[in-house]
Amino acid sequence: MDVNSWLQLAAICFFGAISPGPSLAVVVSNTIVKGRAYGVVTGIGHGVGIGLWALLTAAGIVNVLVDRSGSLLLIQSLGACLIAYIGFRTLTSGNLALVNREDRRSNDRHPLFRGSSEGLLISLFNPKIALFFLAIFSHFVRPNSDWTEVAIMGVIPAVIDACWYVSVAMVLTVSNISRVLEDRSKIISVVSGGFLIVIGLYLLGAIIYRLF
């Protein structure tokens, strides 16, 4: 892919990552209730899970779909609609699910391992993530995509996702920041949701243009 395509891919992954949802709620909750380190490893674990989904999705498209133009066209169309739908849901729904601090004492001998496991599992067991990457990668994977390119397509979403959630965990531990984020959550939803809607419509328009 060219530089422009990589930048588009990174931008879509970023706005997908910052869209409010259950993953953000878990990272926020773990950070506020159990501390900065716990929130950070939760975010890292979530990024690893995202990377696995991205890698498996990209590899699957390369192996199965790139030589089936009809199937690929259908998936591209559905994917563009899915991205727009996710954007609409983000635009109309999300307030950040911030929770109040509680005095919880963990008996875990390895709390940081538990935190990273929670982040990993919430991403692995979310089928919407697979659909999201299927929607994205169906527009970027090409028949001549090699395994290096596929690996990079797995790494980029993982790094972006982990950096976002680690940043959330770090920022939340600064005094009064959680309240500021809660007050600005609607703005975050509008920006990220609106961007995803525009991207979905753009991709759908590109498909129609190629057909005619």
N, C-alpha and C positions, 0 to 999 in steps of 0.2 A: 504494500500500500504506500501511497505517497504521504508526505507530511501533513497535508490538509486532511486526509482521511484519518490519520492517527489523532489529530487534534479534535476532529469531530467525535471520534470514539471516546476520547478522554473526557470531553465536555459532557456527553450523554451519560457516561458512567458517574461523573461528579454530581450532576443534578439528580440522577437516580439515587445516589448514595445519601444526599442530604434531604430527600423527600421523607417527611415524617411517617413513621410506621412502627410496627412492633419491635424491630431491631433497635431503633433509636430509644424507644421506651425502656428496653432492657439495659442498654448502656447507661442511660441517664439514671435509672433506678440503682444500678450497681454502684455507680460513682457516688451518688448522694448518700446512699445507705452504708456502703462498705469502704468508701474511700477512693482516692485517686488511683492508686496502683491497681486495685481491683477493676476499676472502670477501664484503665488503659489496657490491661490484658484481655478484658472482654472485647474491646474494640479490635485488638490484634487477632484474637481468635475468630471474630466475625470476618475480618479481612481474608484470613486463610480459607474459610468456607466459601466466600465469594469467589476467590481465585480458583478453587476447585470446580465450582459450577461453571465459571467462565471457560476454563480450560476444556472441560468435558463437552460443553456445548459447542465451542469452536471446532474441536476435533471431530465431533459427530457430524457437524455440517459439512466439513471437508470430506469426510469419508462416505457420506450417504447422499448428500443433497446437491453438491455442486454440479454433478453431471445429469441432474434431472430438472430440466428448466421449468417444467410445469409445476412440479412440487415446490421448487424454490420460489417461483413467482407467487404461489399461493401463500407460502409461509411469510414472504416479504410483505405481502398485502395485509395479512392478519397481524404481523408484527408491528407494522406502522400504525394500525388501528389500536393495538394493545398499548403502545407507547403513548398515544394520544389519550386513551382511556385512563391510564395510570396518571397522566398529567391532570386530567379533569378531576379524578378522585382526590388527588393531592390539593388541587386548587380549591375544592369545595369542602374539604373535610378538616384538614389537620391542624390541631393545636398540639404542641409538644406535650407528651405525657410526663410531666415532671411530678415527682412525688416528694413528700415531706421527709425530712431526715428522721430516722428512727434509731434508737439505741439497740442494735442487734449485735450480739456476740456470737461469732461463728466458732463452732467446735472443730472445724476442718483443720487437719494438720497441714494441708497444702491448699490454702485459700486461693492463691494466684492460679494454680492449675485448674481449680474449679471455675474461676472466673473466665479463663480462656476457653474452657470446655463449653461453658454456657454460651459464649459468643459464637463458637464454632457450630454448635448444634442448632442454634436459632436460625443460622443461615442455611445449613444443610437441609433442614426439615421445612424449608419454606419453598414450595413448588413454584410460587410466583417469581422467584429469582431465576429459575431455569427458563420460564417463559419470557422474562425480561431479556435475558441474554440471547435467547433464540430470536427474539424480535430484533435485537441490535445486530448480532453477528450475521444474520441472513443478508444484511445489506453491505457487509464489509468483507466477508470471506469470498475469495475468488478461486477458480479452478486451479490456479498455479500457486496457491498459498502453500508454503512449505512449513515444516514443523517449527522452525524458528519463529516465524510469524505467528503461528498458532500459540506458541508459548508466550510470546509477548502480549498477545491478546488476553491471555490468562493472567499475566502479571499486572498489567495496567489497572484493571478493575480492583484487584486485590490491594494494590498499593494505595489507590485513591480511597477505597473504602476504609482501610485500616487507618490512614492518615486523618480522615474525616472524624472517625469515632474516637481516635486517640486525642484529637484536638478538642472534641466535645468534652471528653473526660477531664482534660487539663483545664479547660476554661471553666467548667462547672465548679471546680474547687477554688476558684477565686471568689472572694467575697462579693455577694449581691449579683453575680453574673447570672445565676440560674433564674432569678426573677426577671432580669433584663431579657434573657432568651425567651422566657415564657411570654412576656409582653410582646415580643417581636415574632412569635411563632407564626402568626398569620401572614406576615410579610414573607417569611421564608417559604411558606406553603404556596403563596401566590407566585413568587419568582420561579421556584423550581417547577411547579405545576404548569405555569405558562410556558416555560422553556420546553418542557416535554411535549406539550400540545403542539407547539410550533414545529418541533422536530418530527413528530408523527405525521403532521400534515405535509411537511416538506418531503418526507420519504414516500408518502402515498402519491404526492404529485409527481415525483421522479419516476415512479412505477408507471403511472398513467402516460407520462411523456414518452417513455420508452415503448409503450404499446402502440402509440399513435405517431 
